[in-house]
Amino acid sequence: MNTTFAVSVEIESALCRSQALSSFPKNLTHSSDLQVETICGGKVIIIGDAFDTDFGNSYENHAHGDPIAVLRQIVDKRWGRFVAIAYDIQERTIAIYRDPSGMVPCYYAQTAERISIATDARAIIEDSGINAPIDWKSLANCLLAPDRRRRETCLKGILEVLPGEIAIITSDQIHHDLLWRPEKHIGTRLDISFGQAVGLLECNFSNIIGTWCRHYPNPLVSLSGGFDSSAIAALASHCGPTSLLLFFAESPQADERRYAGSVANRLGLDLDAILCDPRASCVEQNLSAARPRPSARSFTQIFDKAAAKQGEAKGASAHFNGGGGDNVFGKLHSSYPLADRFLHSGLSRSLATTAFDICGATGASLPMVLRQAMAAVRDRARVTAWPDTTEMLSREAVDLRDTQLHPWLEAVKNCYPGQRQHVRNIARATASTDYLNIVDTLPTIYPILSQPLVEMCLSFPTWFWFTGGQDRSLARTVMKTRLPQDVLRRKLKGAFDGLVYQIIDLNRKRILIDLESGVLASQEMIDVKTIRAALDAYGANETNVIRVLHLHEVEMWCRHWC
């Protein structure tokens, strides 16, 4: 297993016995890909990959300093993928910080004697001894919006430290607060030129990939044929040995060998292309069963098995994935950047340029672009909404929706509409970093979600991402001399919907029986009649069939905990 840790921190009993600080942390275990660093005289531990932001100038490491204060410095001093834990024995306080990339899961539970912190629920339950039944309200919210993370998980008593958050825990209270605050970075470079932004982004992006490649030499890059993974492959190939892996399926939309091959040829690298066999997916298994919320997908089991085999054959040290590229590189697909430019500069000729750029990038008509931008100016609150998927859920499940804003959105509610959408999109990406290569020994790295790159991309004018009528325009310009034109100019990319349909075809009867007689149906969380109709009418509305498979994946997770 990769990217796992578990640690137990005693509180009341240890203090009553005046136990020596050397007992912190207690029973720390971790996978080999996560390093452990101890600072502040042993009162703060950092679990994971934590790189210096200022290239070697470390924070003050006073052995007798305030460990919570030292922990708070980490947000400005370190980046990577890590969780940091501080223990203040005098104040009877534990503090947990999770870096904003979200690449290392972090959950915890509190009892009278200890705090149990881990990447999965099983370790927490074994250490704490708590009873953790399914929280049906949280599960309903997970079904409505899987990428809208709440602090409450789908198991009662187990909480998540969200990316960028610090959780401060005492014997009688728990307080969560954002330590990494997106609003500190939004729009700090609104008055630079497009060319200056390109230069800054090129340097930052190259440095980020270089740092990851030095730490994980010979990465196995999952090359999809799209822009983001191609950009990672191009920059990684300049740092040293790089392996490329492409998955494809029999459906035309899932065969990206043309574009991925073009990238491989440009970089002078071999491309290993693997045909996905739907029979390699076991729908009765959910690989995220150990975690306190369902996240794994059935079809990604196929990718995981092949990637593990390929990683071993290539001697790779990590999987590199382009996930989060659309989100960080400003693929907003809305007119909100036009509203941003108006709110920043007022009426000007530049508004027309931005409006036409958005039309070119999104395919929307000019009247449609103008209407949405004007609506966003009049009603800024509309952008804070999180998209829900209510299909095939019961009325009771939909009524359980929690309308509380994600902490990142709460922090930026006074920013421009496009800026808020940008933050929301990045928050959604951080919720999708834990579902690939779960049982592999190699970690999965999402370089584009790295904190310095996220902060820089948030600092630019949102309308820069549409310049020239292309989405992700800044990033495309950075890579214009490194990637082939057919990849740089792509507006659409492939999808594995056809593979999902094949998996459903192979397991249609099993899926229907499980959902009709399963846990979700018994809890009145799903609309069984609609699910049955969707499977019967397969081909008329294939999107609904994909939703059925997702519900079945959640059903399998529920059965693990019931």
KOLNU-505890 format. One record per residue (C-alpha): residue number from 0; residue in three letters; x negated, y negated, z. Coordinates in nm, 2 decimals. Layout:
N
k|r|X|Y|Z
NUM|Ala|X|Y|Z;
...
END
This chain:
562
k|r|X|Y|Z
0|Met|0.00|0.00|0.00;
1|Asn|-0.12|-0.36|-0.07;
2|Thr|-0.06|-0.69|0.11;
3|Thr|0.07|-0.55|0.44;
4|Phe|-0.01|-0.64|0.80;
5|Ala|0.14|-0.60|1.14;
6|Val|0.04|-0.77|1.47;
7|Ser|0.18|-0.77|1.82;
8|Val|0.14|-1.07|2.05;
9|Glu|0.23|-1.02|2.41;
10|Ile|0.38|-1.32|2.59;
11|Glu|0.54|-1.29|2.93;
12|Ser|0.38|-0.97|3.06;
13|Ala|0.04|-1.08|2.94;
14|Leu|0.06|-1.42|3.11;
15|Cys|0.20|-1.28|3.43;
16|Arg|-0.11|-1.05|3.45;
17|Ser|-0.34|-1.33|3.35;
18|Gln|-0.46|-1.10|3.07;
19|Ala|-0.78|-1.21|2.90;
20|Leu|-0.74|-1.39|2.57;
21|Ser|-0.94|-1.11|2.40;
22|Ser|-0.61|-0.91|2.38;
23|Phe|-0.50|-1.15|2.11;
24|Pro|-0.41|-1.02|1.86;
25|Lys|-0.30|-0.68|1.98;
26|Asn|-0.27|-0.38|1.75;
27|Leu|-0.36|-0.58|1.44;
28|Thr|-0.34|-0.36|1.12;
29|His|-0.37|-0.48|0.76;
30|Ser|-0.42|-0.35|0.41;
31|Ser|-0.77|-0.37|0.26;
32|Asp|-0.68|-0.66|0.03;
33|Leu|-0.61|-0.89|0.32;
34|Gln|-0.91|-1.03|0.50;
35|Val|-0.89|-1.15|0.87;
36|Glu|-1.07|-1.46|0.99;
37|Thr|-1.08|-1.57|1.35;
38|Ile|-1.12|-1.94|1.44;
39|Cys|-1.07|-2.17|1.74;
40|Gly|-1.25|-1.95|1.98;
41|Gly|-1.03|-1.65|1.89;
42|Lys|-0.71|-1.83|1.95;
43|Val|-0.62|-1.86|1.57;
44|Ile|-0.63|-1.58|1.32;
45|Ile|-0.59|-1.61|0.94;
46|Ile|-0.47|-1.30|0.75;
47|Gly|-0.52|-1.30|0.38;
48|Asp|-0.71|-1.51|0.12;
49|Ala|-0.77|-1.86|0.25;
50|Phe|-0.99|-2.08|0.03;
51|Asp|-1.13|-2.42|0.13;
52|Thr|-0.95|-2.71|-0.03;
53|Asp|-1.24|-2.94|0.01;
54|Phe|-1.50|-2.70|-0.12;
55|Gly|-1.68|-2.60|0.20;
56|Asn|-1.60|-2.87|0.45;
57|Ser|-1.41|-2.67|0.71;
58|Tyr|-1.18|-2.80|0.98;
59|Glu|-1.31|-2.86|1.33;
60|Asn|-1.35|-2.53|1.50;
61|His|-1.36|-2.62|1.86;
62|Ala|-1.35|-2.31|2.08;
63|His|-1.16|-2.49|2.35;
64|Gly|-0.94|-2.70|2.12;
65|Asp|-0.56|-2.69|2.10;
66|Pro|-0.49|-2.38|1.88;
67|Ile|-0.15|-2.51|1.76;
68|Ala|-0.32|-2.84|1.65;
69|Val|-0.59|-2.64|1.47;
70|Leu|-0.32|-2.44|1.30;
71|Arg|-0.15|-2.75|1.18;
72|Gln|-0.47|-2.86|1.01;
73|Ile|-0.47|-2.56|0.79;
74|Val|-0.21|-2.69|0.55;
75|Asp|-0.45|-2.96|0.43;
76|Lys|-0.77|-2.75|0.46;
77|Arg|-0.68|-2.41|0.31;
78|Trp|-0.49|-2.26|0.02;
79|Gly|-0.45|-1.92|-0.12;
80|Arg|-0.22|-1.64|0.01;
81|Phe|-0.22|-1.60|0.38;
82|Val|-0.04|-1.61|0.71;
83|Ala|-0.20|-1.78|1.01;
84|Ile|-0.11|-1.72|1.38;
85|Ala|-0.21|-1.93|1.68;
86|Tyr|-0.18|-1.83|2.05;
87|Asp|-0.17|-2.10|2.32;
88|Ile|-0.18|-1.90|2.64;
89|Gln|-0.15|-2.21|2.87;
90|Glu|0.17|-2.33|2.69;
91|Arg|0.30|-1.97|2.64;
92|Thr|0.34|-2.05|2.27;
93|Ile|0.30|-1.85|1.95;
94|Ala|0.28|-2.04|1.62;
95|Ile|0.31|-1.87|1.28;
96|Tyr|0.23|-2.05|0.95;
97|Arg|0.28|-1.90|0.60;
98|Asp|0.12|-2.08|0.31;
99|Pro|0.36|-2.23|0.05;
100|Ser|0.28|-1.97|-0.23;
101|Gly|0.48|-1.71|-0.05;
102|Met|0.25|-1.43|-0.17;
103|Val|0.21|-1.27|0.17;
104|Pro|0.55|-1.18|0.32;
105|Cys|0.60|-1.27|0.69;
106|Tyr|0.88|-1.16|0.92;
107|Tyr|0.90|-1.14|1.30;
108|Ala|1.12|-1.05|1.59;
109|Gln|1.10|-1.16|1.95;
110|Thr|1.17|-0.96|2.27;
111|Ala|1.11|-1.06|2.63;
112|Glu|0.76|-0.93|2.63;
113|Arg|0.62|-0.98|2.28;
114|Ile|0.64|-1.12|1.93;
115|Ser|0.61|-0.86|1.65;
116|Ile|0.50|-1.00|1.32;
117|Ala|0.46|-0.81|1.00;
118|Thr|0.52|-0.78|0.63;
119|Asp|0.80|-0.52|0.67;
120|Ala|1.08|-0.44|0.90;
121|Arg|0.97|-0.09|0.99;
122|Ala|0.65|-0.21|1.16;
123|Ile|0.85|-0.48|1.35;
124|Ile|1.11|-0.23|1.48;
125|Glu|0.85|0.02|1.58;
126|Asp|0.65|-0.23|1.78;
127|Ser|0.94|-0.42|1.94;
128|Gly|1.19|-0.14|1.99;
129|Ile|1.48|-0.36|1.88;
130|Asn|1.79|-0.24|1.72;
131|Ala|1.82|-0.41|1.38;
132|Pro|2.16|-0.34|1.21;
133|Ile|2.25|-0.49|0.87;
134|Asp|2.36|-0.86|0.89;
135|Trp|2.64|-0.86|0.64;
136|Lys|2.66|-1.24|0.61;
137|Ser|2.29|-1.25|0.52;
138|Leu|2.34|-0.96|0.28;
139|Ala|2.63|-1.15|0.11;
140|Asn|2.41|-1.45|0.07;
141|Cys|2.14|-1.22|-0.08;
142|Leu|2.39|-1.09|-0.33;
143|Leu|2.51|-1.44|-0.42;
144|Ala|2.16|-1.59|-0.46;
145|Pro|1.87|-1.34|-0.43;
146|Asp|1.62|-1.62|-0.48;
147|Arg|1.76|-1.85|-0.21;
148|Arg|1.57|-1.74|0.09;
149|Arg|1.72|-1.80|0.44;
150|Arg|1.53|-1.76|0.76;
151|Glu|1.78|-1.50|0.87;
152|Thr|1.71|-1.17|0.69;
153|Cys|1.95|-0.90|0.61;
154|Leu|1.86|-0.72|0.94;
155|Lys|1.98|-0.88|1.26;
156|Gly|1.70|-0.99|1.49;
157|Ile|1.44|-1.01|1.22;
158|Leu|1.36|-1.36|1.09;
159|Glu|1.14|-1.48|0.80;
160|Val|0.89|-1.76|0.81;
161|Leu|0.96|-1.93|0.48;
162|Pro|0.68|-2.04|0.25;
163|Gly|0.52|-2.36|0.39;
164|Glu|0.69|-2.32|0.73;
165|Ile|0.55|-2.31|1.08;
166|Ala|0.75|-2.11|1.34;
167|Ile|0.68|-2.21|1.70;
168|Ile|0.80|-1.95|1.95;
169|Thr|0.81|-1.97|2.33;
170|Ser|0.98|-1.73|2.57;
171|Asp|1.31|-1.92|2.55;
172|Gln|1.32|-2.08|2.21;
173|Ile|1.23|-2.07|1.85;
174|His|1.17|-2.37|1.63;
175|His|1.11|-2.37|1.25;
176|Asp|0.97|-2.67|1.07;
177|Leu|0.80|-2.74|0.74;
178|Leu|0.43|-2.78|0.77;
179|Trp|0.37|-2.80|0.40;
180|Arg|0.62|-3.07|0.28;
181|Pro|0.69|-3.11|-0.09;
182|Glu|0.80|-3.47|-0.06;
183|Lys|0.44|-3.57|0.03;
184|His|0.33|-3.47|-0.32;
185|Ile|0.63|-3.56|-0.54;
186|Gly|0.57|-3.85|-0.78;
187|Thr|0.24|-3.97|-0.64;
188|Arg|0.11|-4.01|-0.99;
189|Leu|0.40|-4.17|-1.17;
190|Asp|0.20|-4.45|-1.33;
191|Ile|-0.08|-4.25|-1.50;
192|Ser|-0.09|-4.18|-1.87;
193|Phe|0.00|-3.84|-2.03;
194|Gly|-0.36|-3.80|-2.13;
195|Gln|-0.49|-3.86|-1.78;
196|Ala|-0.24|-3.60|-1.65;
197|Val|-0.36|-3.35|-1.90;
198|Gly|-0.72|-3.40|-1.79;
199|Leu|-0.63|-3.36|-1.42;
200|Leu|-0.42|-3.05|-1.48;
201|Glu|-0.69|-2.89|-1.70;
202|Cys|-0.95|-2.93|-1.43;
203|Asn|-0.72|-2.81|-1.15;
204|Phe|-0.58|-2.51|-1.34;
205|Ser|-0.93|-2.40|-1.44;
206|Asn|-1.06|-2.43|-1.09;
207|Ile|-0.76|-2.23|-0.95;
208|Ile|-0.81|-1.94|-1.19;
209|Gly|-1.19|-1.95|-1.14;
210|Thr|-1.14|-1.92|-0.76;
211|Trp|-0.91|-1.62|-0.79;
212|Cys|-1.14|-1.45|-1.04;
213|Arg|-1.44|-1.49|-0.81;
214|His|-1.25|-1.34|-0.53;
215|Tyr|-1.09|-1.07|-0.75;
216|Pro|-1.33|-1.00|-1.04;
217|Asn|-1.20|-0.81|-1.35;
218|Pro|-0.84|-0.88|-1.29;
219|Leu|-0.57|-0.68|-1.48;
220|Val|-0.36|-0.95|-1.64;
221|Ser|0.00|-0.85|-1.71;
222|Leu|0.03|-1.02|-2.05;
223|Ser|0.39|-1.07|-2.16;
224|Gly|0.33|-1.26|-2.48;
225|Gly|0.47|-1.57|-2.32;
226|Phe|0.28|-1.89|-2.25;
227|Asp|0.21|-1.86|-1.88;
228|Ser|0.05|-1.52|-1.87;
229|Ser|-0.14|-1.60|-2.19;
230|Ala|-0.28|-1.92|-2.02;
231|Ile|-0.40|-1.71|-1.72;
232|Ala|-0.56|-1.45|-1.95;
233|Ala|-0.74|-1.72|-2.14;
234|Leu|-0.88|-1.90|-1.84;
235|Ala|-0.97|-1.57|-1.66;
236|Ser|-1.15|-1.44|-1.97;
237|His|-1.39|-1.74|-1.94;
238|Cys|-1.47|-1.64|-1.58;
239|Gly|-1.58|-1.28|-1.64;
240|Pro|-1.45|-0.93|-1.74;
241|Thr|-1.07|-0.94|-1.78;
242|Ser|-0.83|-0.65|-1.87;
243|Leu|-0.50|-0.70|-2.05;
244|Leu|-0.19|-0.49|-2.01;
245|Leu|0.14|-0.53|-2.20;
246|Phe|0.46|-0.34|-2.14;
247|Phe|0.71|-0.30|-2.42;
248|Ala|1.03|-0.12|-2.48;
249|Glu|1.22|0.01|-2.79;
250|Ser|1.45|-0.29|-2.82;
251|Pro|1.33|-0.57|-3.04;
252|Gln|1.35|-0.83|-2.76;
253|Ala|1.12|-0.62|-2.54;
254|Asp|0.85|-0.57|-2.79;
255|Glu|0.60|-0.86|-2.76;
256|Arg|0.30|-0.68|-2.91;
257|Arg|0.28|-0.94|-3.19;
258|Tyr|0.23|-1.24|-2.96;
259|Ala|0.02|-1.05|-2.69;
260|Gly|-0.20|-0.91|-2.97;
261|Ser|-0.25|-1.26|-3.11;
262|Val|-0.37|-1.37|-2.77;
263|Ala|-0.60|-1.07|-2.72;
264|Asn|-0.75|-1.12|-3.07;
265|Arg|-0.82|-1.49|-2.99;
266|Leu|-0.99|-1.40|-2.66;
267|Gly|-1.18|-1.10|-2.81;
268|Leu|-1.03|-0.86|-2.56;
269|Asp|-0.87|-0.52|-2.59;
270|Leu|-0.50|-0.50|-2.52;
271|Asp|-0.35|-0.19|-2.37;
272|Ala|0.02|-0.17|-2.47;
273|Ile|0.24|0.08|-2.28;
274|Leu|0.58|0.19|-2.40;
275|Cys|0.83|0.19|-2.11;
276|Asp|1.01|0.52|-2.05;
277|Pro|1.35|0.46|-1.88;
278|Arg|1.33|0.81|-1.73;
279|Ala|1.05|0.69|-1.51;
280|Ser|1.29|0.49|-1.31;
281|Cys|1.46|0.65|-1.01;
282|Val|1.78|0.46|-0.94;
283|Glu|1.83|0.64|-0.61;
284|Gln|1.52|0.48|-0.47;
285|Asn|1.46|0.12|-0.36;
286|Leu|1.09|0.05|-0.31;
287|Ser|1.17|-0.25|-0.09;
288|Ala|1.36|-0.03|0.16;
289|Ala|1.10|-0.10|0.43;
290|Arg|1.16|-0.48|0.41;
291|Pro|1.43|-0.67|0.59;
292|Arg|1.60|-0.76|0.26;
293|Pro|1.64|-0.59|-0.08;
294|Ser|1.41|-0.73|-0.34;
295|Ala|1.28|-0.44|-0.56;
296|Arg|1.44|-0.37|-0.90;
297|Ser|1.48|-0.02|-1.05;
298|Phe|1.33|-0.11|-1.39;
299|Thr|1.01|-0.25|-1.24;
300|Gln|0.93|0.10|-1.10;
301|Ile|0.82|0.18|-1.46;
302|Phe|0.58|-0.12|-1.47;
303|Asp|0.44|-0.04|-1.13;
304|Lys|0.35|0.32|-1.21;
305|Ala|0.18|0.23|-1.54;
306|Ala|0.00|-0.07|-1.39;
307|Ala|-0.13|0.13|-1.10;
308|Lys|-0.27|0.39|-1.34;
309|Gln|-0.42|0.13|-1.57;
310|Gly|-0.57|-0.07|-1.28;
311|Glu|-0.75|0.24|-1.16;
312|Ala|-0.88|0.33|-1.51;
313|Lys|-1.01|-0.03|-1.57;
314|Gly|-1.17|-0.07|-1.22;
315|Ala|-0.96|-0.38|-1.17;
316|Ser|-0.95|-0.55|-0.83;
317|Ala|-0.61|-0.72|-0.86;
318|His|-0.31|-0.77|-1.08;
319|Phe|-0.27|-1.12|-1.21;
320|Asn|0.09|-1.22|-1.30;
321|Gly|0.23|-1.53|-1.48;
322|Gly|0.53|-1.55|-1.25;
323|Gly|0.62|-1.90|-1.14;
324|Gly|0.49|-2.06|-1.46;
325|Asp|0.82|-2.18|-1.58;
326|Asn|0.90|-2.32|-1.24;
327|Val|0.57|-2.49|-1.16;
328|Phe|0.51|-2.62|-1.52;
329|Gly|0.84|-2.80|-1.53;
330|Lys|1.06|-2.60|-1.75;
331|Leu|1.36|-2.78|-1.61;
332|His|1.60|-2.73|-1.90;
333|Ser|1.81|-3.03|-1.79;
334|Ser|1.85|-3.40|-1.85;
335|Tyr|1.74|-3.49|-1.50;
336|Pro|1.40|-3.61|-1.60;
337|Leu|1.58|-3.88|-1.81;
338|Ala|1.76|-3.99|-1.49;
339|Asp|1.42|-3.99|-1.31;
340|Arg|1.27|-4.22|-1.57;
341|Phe|1.56|-4.46|-1.55;
342|Leu|1.55|-4.47|-1.17;
343|His|1.18|-4.53|-1.19;
344|Ser|1.15|-4.79|-1.47;
345|Gly|1.50|-4.91|-1.54;
346|Leu|1.63|-4.97|-1.89;
347|Ser|1.34|-4.95|-2.14;
348|Arg|1.26|-4.82|-2.49;
349|Ser|1.09|-4.53|-2.33;
350|Leu|1.42|-4.39|-2.23;
351|Ala|1.51|-4.31|-2.59;
352|Thr|1.18|-4.12|-2.64;
353|Thr|1.25|-3.91|-2.33;
354|Ala|1.61|-3.84|-2.43;
355|Phe|1.50|-3.72|-2.78;
356|Asp|1.22|-3.51|-2.62;
357|Ile|1.47|-3.34|-2.40;
358|Cys|1.70|-3.27|-2.70;
359|Gly|1.41|-3.11|-2.88;
360|Ala|1.30|-2.90|-2.59;
361|Thr|1.64|-2.78|-2.48;
362|Gly|1.85|-2.78|-2.80;
363|Ala|2.11|-2.99|-2.63;
364|Ser|2.28|-3.27|-2.82;
365|Leu|2.20|-3.64|-2.74;
366|Pro|2.55|-3.71|-2.60;
367|Met|2.52|-3.41|-2.37;
368|Val|2.18|-3.52|-2.25;
369|Leu|2.30|-3.87|-2.18;
370|Arg|2.61|-3.75|-2.00;
371|Gln|2.42|-3.52|-1.77;
372|Ala|2.15|-3.79|-1.69;
373|Met|2.42|-4.05|-1.61;
374|Ala|2.60|-3.81|-1.39;
375|Ala|2.28|-3.73|-1.20;
376|Val|2.22|-4.10|-1.15;
377|Arg|2.57|-4.15|-1.01;
378|Asp|2.57|-3.84|-0.79;
379|Arg|2.23|-3.73|-0.68;
380|Ala|2.37|-3.46|-0.44;
381|Arg|2.47|-3.25|-0.74;
382|Val|2.11|-3.14|-0.80;
383|Thr|2.07|-2.99|-0.45;
384|Ala|2.32|-2.71|-0.53;
385|Trp|2.18|-2.36|-0.56;
386|Pro|2.33|-2.15|-0.85;
387|Asp|2.53|-1.85|-0.73;
388|Thr|2.62|-1.52|-0.89;
389|Thr|2.97|-1.43|-0.77;
390|Glu|3.05|-1.17|-1.04;
391|Met|3.17|-0.84|-0.90;
392|Leu|3.17|-0.96|-0.54;
393|Ser|3.47|-0.95|-0.32;
394|Arg|3.64|-1.27|-0.21;
395|Glu|3.53|-1.19|0.15;
396|Ala|3.17|-1.17|0.04;
397|Val|3.18|-1.50|-0.15;
398|Asp|3.34|-1.67|0.16;
399|Leu|3.04|-1.57|0.36;
400|Arg|2.82|-1.81|0.16;
401|Asp|2.59|-2.02|0.37;
402|Thr|2.59|-2.38|0.23;
403|Gln|2.28|-2.49|0.43;
404|Leu|2.01|-2.63|0.21;
405|His|1.68|-2.46|0.16;
406|Pro|1.43|-2.64|0.38;
407|Trp|1.24|-2.76|0.08;
408|Leu|1.55|-2.92|-0.07;
409|Glu|1.65|-3.08|0.26;
410|Ala|1.30|-3.24|0.26;
411|Val|1.34|-3.39|-0.09;
412|Lys|1.71|-3.49|-0.08;
413|Asn|1.61|-3.86|-0.13;
414|Cys|1.39|-3.80|-0.43;
415|Tyr|1.48|-3.83|-0.79;
416|Pro|1.72|-3.57|-0.95;
417|Gly|1.45|-3.41|-1.17;
418|Gln|1.20|-3.40|-0.89;
419|Arg|1.45|-3.22|-0.67;
420|Gln|1.53|-2.97|-0.94;
421|His|1.15|-2.91|-0.98;
422|Val|1.12|-2.83|-0.61;
423|Arg|1.42|-2.60|-0.62;
424|Asn|1.27|-2.41|-0.91;
425|Ile|0.94|-2.36|-0.73;
426|Ala|1.12|-2.25|-0.42;
427|Arg|1.31|-1.99|-0.63;
428|Ala|0.97|-1.86|-0.77;
429|Thr|0.82|-1.81|-0.42;
430|Ala|1.11|-1.57|-0.35;
431|Ser|1.00|-1.34|-0.63;
432|Thr|0.65|-1.26|-0.53;
433|Asp|0.71|-0.94|-0.34;
434|Tyr|0.89|-0.70|-0.59;
435|Leu|0.61|-0.58|-0.82;
436|Asn|0.34|-0.32|-0.75;
437|Ile|0.48|-0.25|-0.40;
438|Val|0.32|0.09|-0.36;
439|Asp|0.00|0.01|-0.55;
440|Thr|-0.33|-0.04|-0.37;
441|Leu|-0.41|-0.35|-0.57;
442|Pro|-0.26|-0.68|-0.47;
443|Thr|-0.05|-0.89|-0.72;
444|Ile|-0.17|-1.25|-0.75;
445|Tyr|0.05|-1.53|-0.89;
446|Pro|-0.22|-1.80|-0.96;
447|Ile|0.03|-2.06|-1.09;
448|Leu|0.19|-2.07|-0.74;
449|Ser|-0.13|-2.17|-0.58;
450|Gln|-0.08|-2.47|-0.35;
451|Pro|-0.32|-2.72|-0.52;
452|Leu|-0.17|-2.65|-0.86;
453|Val|0.19|-2.68|-0.72;
454|Glu|0.10|-3.01|-0.55;
455|Met|-0.05|-3.16|-0.86;
456|Cys|0.24|-3.06|-1.09;
457|Leu|0.48|-3.21|-0.85;
458|Ser|0.29|-3.54|-0.86;
459|Phe|0.34|-3.60|-1.23;
460|Pro|0.64|-3.77|-1.39;
461|Thr|0.90|-3.51|-1.46;
462|Trp|0.95|-3.65|-1.81;
463|Phe|0.59|-3.56|-1.90;
464|Trp|0.69|-3.19|-1.91;
465|Phe|0.91|-3.27|-2.22;
466|Thr|0.67|-3.48|-2.41;
467|Gly|0.68|-3.41|-2.78;
468|Gly|1.00|-3.21|-2.76;
469|Gln|0.84|-2.91|-2.59;
470|Asp|0.90|-2.76|-2.25;
471|Arg|0.59|-2.73|-2.02;
472|Ser|0.43|-2.99|-2.25;
473|Leu|0.15|-3.09|-2.01;
474|Ala|0.04|-2.73|-1.96;
475|Arg|0.07|-2.65|-2.34;
476|Thr|-0.15|-2.95|-2.41;
477|Val|-0.41|-2.82|-2.16;
478|Met|-0.43|-2.49|-2.34;
479|Lys|-0.40|-2.62|-2.70;
480|Thr|-0.76|-2.52|-2.79;
481|Arg|-0.76|-2.19|-2.60;
482|Leu|-0.45|-2.01|-2.73;
483|Pro|-0.31|-1.93|-3.08;
484|Gln|-0.06|-2.16|-3.22;
485|Asp|0.22|-1.90|-3.24;
486|Val|0.21|-1.86|-2.86;
487|Leu|0.17|-2.23|-2.79;
488|Arg|0.48|-2.32|-3.00;
489|Arg|0.71|-2.05|-2.87;
490|Lys|1.04|-2.16|-2.72;
491|Leu|1.19|-1.82|-2.65;
492|Lys|1.03|-1.51|-2.50;
493|Gly|1.12|-1.15|-2.48;
494|Ala|1.33|-0.97|-2.22;
495|Phe|1.37|-0.62|-2.09;
496|Asp|1.75|-0.61|-2.10;
497|Gly|1.74|-0.32|-2.35;
498|Leu|1.53|-0.12|-2.10;
499|Val|1.79|-0.19|-1.83;
500|Tyr|2.07|-0.07|-2.05;
501|Gln|1.88|0.25|-2.12;
502|Ile|1.84|0.31|-1.74;
503|Ile|2.21|0.25|-1.69;
504|Asp|2.30|0.49|-1.98;
505|Leu|2.09|0.76|-1.81;
506|Asn|2.25|0.71|-1.47;
507|Arg|2.60|0.57|-1.54;
508|Lys|2.79|0.84|-1.35;
509|Arg|2.56|0.84|-1.05;
510|Ile|2.57|0.46|-1.03;
511|Leu|2.95|0.45|-1.04;
512|Ile|2.99|0.72|-0.77;
513|Asp|2.74|0.55|-0.54;
514|Leu|2.91|0.21|-0.57;
515|Glu|3.27|0.35|-0.54;
516|Ser|3.19|0.55|-0.23;
517|Gly|2.90|0.36|-0.08;
518|Val|2.82|0.12|0.20;
519|Leu|2.90|-0.20|0.00;
520|Ala|3.25|-0.08|-0.08;
521|Ser|3.31|0.03|0.27;
522|Gln|3.22|-0.31|0.40;
523|Glu|3.44|-0.47|0.13;
524|Met|3.15|-0.66|-0.02;
525|Ile|3.20|-0.57|-0.39;
526|Asp|3.49|-0.55|-0.64;
527|Val|3.49|-0.18|-0.73;
528|Lys|3.76|-0.22|-0.99;
529|Thr|3.56|-0.48|-1.18;
530|Ile|3.25|-0.27|-1.16;
531|Arg|3.43|0.03|-1.30;
532|Ala|3.57|-0.18|-1.58;
533|Ala|3.23|-0.32|-1.67;
534|Leu|3.08|0.03|-1.70;
535|Asp|3.38|0.15|-1.90;
536|Ala|3.35|-0.15|-2.14;
537|Tyr|2.97|-0.13|-2.17;
538|Gly|2.87|-0.32|-2.48;
539|Ala|3.14|-0.58|-2.46;
540|Asn|2.97|-0.77|-2.17;
541|Glu|2.62|-0.63|-2.12;
542|Thr|2.53|-0.91|-1.87;
543|Asn|2.78|-0.76|-1.63;
544|Val|2.63|-0.42|-1.67;
545|Ile|2.29|-0.56|-1.55;
546|Arg|2.47|-0.70|-1.25;
547|Val|2.61|-0.35|-1.18;
548|Leu|2.25|-0.21|-1.16;
549|His|2.15|-0.49|-0.92;
550|Leu|2.44|-0.41|-0.69;
551|His|2.34|-0.05|-0.70;
552|Glu|1.98|-0.14|-0.60;
553|Val|2.12|-0.33|-0.30;
554|Glu|2.34|-0.03|-0.22;
555|Met|2.03|0.19|-0.21;
556|Trp|1.86|-0.05|0.03;
557|Cys|2.17|-0.05|0.26;
558|Arg|2.18|0.32|0.28;
559|His|1.82|0.32|0.41;
560|Trp|1.94|0.11|0.71;
561|Cys|2.28|0.26|0.77;
END
